[in-house]
Amino acid sequence: MDIAGIVEEPGEGVHNFRKGDRVLAHGKFTNDFTAFQQYALTAASFTAKIPASDSESFESAATVPLALDTTVVGLYGDQFGARITPPLHGRSMSHEVTHYKLL
């Protein structure tokens, strides 16, 4: 369940969000991290701010994580996708790819 809303209180060690930020997040199927409740938790690494200049509704913003997941799986997925090799973010000389760009 993907979610969107307003930050009520950032968790310990979270420095990139503050109370009142409008955010969207990739939810989980566990009680504290799912949608359809008054308060929900989210991992900061799976959360993004809704731009202040954007008049996007929370309902619309909550669709972004699923759209991104669908795009990534459709383009780069081994089982259900097109198996396209993802472009690298920056230079990587190692065998391990750590960052992708979604074009």
Secondary structure, 3 states (H helix, E strand, C coil): CCEEEECCCCCCCCCCCCCCCEEEECCCCCHHHCCCCCCCCCCHHHEEECCCCCCCCHHHHCCHHHHHHHHHHHHHCCCCCCCCCCCECCCCCCCCCCCECCC
